[in-house]
Amino acid sequence: MPNYHYASTRKGNRKFWTRQVQAYHLSGLSQKEFCQKNGLIYTSFGYWKRRLERSAKAEGIEFVEIDVATVAENSAAITLSV
């Protein structure tokens, strides 16, 4: 069942989708699997993912995929700041 509890403001919507896209990048799932698991509308997720990634790229920010298994094996600590 889709998650229709999006924020009622543009700023709130952006924060909601930013958290979803960040969670997706950490999940290791395909977009379709992530949306199904989290009750998100696939096309809405894709729209916001593209929009946020374009915006981040324009600001010089990039999403980077991290292999969590490799990090765990090396016992390295990673701090992510948003």
Beta strands, then each sheet from edge to edge (+ up, - down):
end
